[in-house]
Amino acid sequence: MSVDVQAGSDVASRRASCRRTGIDKPSMAPDPFDQFRSWHEEWTTTDPPDAAAVVLATVDRSGHPSARLVDLAYVDHGFVFFTDRRSRKASGLRAGSRAALCFGWLTLARQVRVTGSVAALSDDESDAWHSKLPRQMQLLTWASDQREVIPARAVATRRLVEAEMRFCDGPVTRPPHWGGYRVVADEVEFWQGRADELHDRLRYTRGAAGERWVIDRITP
Ligand SMILES: Cc1cc2nc3c(=O)[nH]c(=O)nc-3n(C[C@H](O)[C@H](O)[C@H](O)COP(=O)(O)O)c2cc1C
């Protein structure tokens, strides 16, 4: 049986109510990271339930694609997130591989797509982020490999209790299998929905880090 996902929701007119004025090259920052910061700031002022979530798409060695939400940790010269290095996604995040991120900021009728090469963060960088996590999340980095099939939730609970016992009241260090990745963007696309359906897409590209960004308009 099919699922009529648009039934009764009047998707088109609800979306139209979110649309705003368009974007053009002169209104965009020369550097996509500055443009991202400006849009992300606007997004957070809309008080979204989750301002960090982003879809991460990867492809493993066999060419199998997979996508999932992760929390964007921060943006420096790339887009940084943290995960378990034994997870399925990690097999698509090998050094030299490529990955894509997609932010959907729907109440602003905006999408930002990032494509780039993947680099693992250093131990120091991963330690720094891990040390700032709430304790329960630190313990989870020891208790779950994000891969194992388990017969019941009780198994995951037991792993967490074992991690708690391991560290007692002491600080929870970062496990070697957990760390960060940076997507070093060479393409960033900003999509702005417009009331007349002729939406705006502006894409930044550059050949290599350090080169000048070129902005192109793409058909919607
Ligand atoms: C809102 C949201 C944020 C998430 N953030 C993270 C994250 O930062 N890191 C992470 O490893 N998993 C995160 N997850 C869980 C992933 O979506 C995913 O289930 C898990 O990482 C296993 O993915 P994989 O099997 O593709 O490796 C998040 C899930 C949701 C719904």
The ligand as an SDF file (V2000), in Angstrom:
LIG
                    3D

 31 33  0  0  0  0  0  0  0  0999 V2000
   19.3330   14.8290   15.0640 C   0  0  0  0  0  0  0  0  0  0  0  0
   20.3390   13.7030   15.0090 C   0  0  0  0  0  0  0  0  0  0  0  0
   21.6740   13.9960   15.2530 C   0  0  0  0  0  0  0  0  0  0  0  0
   22.6380   12.9910   15.2280 C   0  0  0  0  0  0  0  0  0  0  0  0
   23.9370   13.3070   15.4300 N   0  0  0  0  0  0  0  0  0  0  0  0
   24.8880   12.3540   15.3330 C   0  0  0  0  0  0  0  0  0  0  0  0
   26.2730   12.6990   15.4270 C   0  0  0  0  0  0  0  0  0  0  0  0
   26.6630   13.8580   15.6140 O   0  0  0  0  0  0  0  0  0  0  0  0
   27.1840   11.6900   15.3130 N   0  0  0  0  0  0  0  0  0  0  0  0
   26.8100   10.4090   15.0820 C   0  0  0  0  0  0  0  0  0  0  0  0
   27.6890    9.5440   14.9870 O   0  0  0  0  0  0  0  0  0  0  0  0
   25.5160   10.0390   14.9720 N   0  0  0  0  0  0  0  0  0  0  0  0
   24.5440   10.9930   15.0750 C   0  0  0  0  0  0  0  0  0  0  0  0
   23.2190   10.6520   14.9360 N   0  0  0  0  0  0  0  0  0  0  0  0
   22.8720    9.2410   14.6540 C   0  0  0  0  0  0  0  0  0  0  0  0
   23.0740    8.9570   13.1640 C   0  0  0  0  0  0  0  0  0  0  0  0
   22.0040    9.5130   12.4150 O   0  0  0  0  0  0  0  0  0  0  0  0
   23.1660    7.4650   12.8580 C   0  0  0  0  0  0  0  0  0  0  0  0
   22.0230    6.7890   13.2960 O   0  0  0  0  0  0  0  0  0  0  0  0
   24.4010    6.8130   13.4830 C   0  0  0  0  0  0  0  0  0  0  0  0
   25.5120    7.6780   13.4930 O   0  0  0  0  0  0  0  0  0  0  0  0
   24.7800    5.5490   12.7220 C   0  0  0  0  0  0  0  0  0  0  0  0
   24.9800    5.8910   11.3740 O   0  0  0  0  0  0  0  0  0  0  0  0
   25.7880    4.9450   10.3450 P   0  0  0  0  0  0  0  0  0  0  0  0
   25.2800    3.5440   10.5630 O   0  0  0  0  0  0  0  0  0  0  0  0
   25.4540    5.4650    8.9960 O   0  0  0  0  0  0  0  0  0  0  0  0
   27.2430    5.0540   10.6810 O   0  0  0  0  0  0  0  0  0  0  0  0
   22.2400   11.6450   14.9650 C   0  0  0  0  0  0  0  0  0  0  0  0
   20.8930   11.3620   14.7250 C   0  0  0  0  0  0  0  0  0  0  0  0
   19.9630   12.3710   14.7500 C   0  0  0  0  0  0  0  0  0  0  0  0
   18.5230   12.0210   14.4700 C   0  0  0  0  0  0  0  0  0  0  0  0
  1  2  1  0
  2  3  1  0
  2 30  2  0
  3  4  2  0
  4  5  1  0
  4 28  1  0
  5  6  2  0
  6  7  1  0
  6 13  1  0
  7  8  2  0
  7  9  1  0
  9 10  1  0
 10 11  2  0
 10 12  1  0
 12 13  2  0
 13 14  1  0
 14 15  1  0
 14 28  1  0
 15 16  1  0
 16 17  1  0
 16 18  1  0
 18 19  1  0
 18 20  1  0
 20 21  1  0
 20 22  1  0
 22 23  1  0
 23 24  1  0
 24 25  2  0
 24 26  1  0
 24 27  1  0
 28 29  2  0
 29 30  1  0
 30 31  1  0
M  END
$$$$
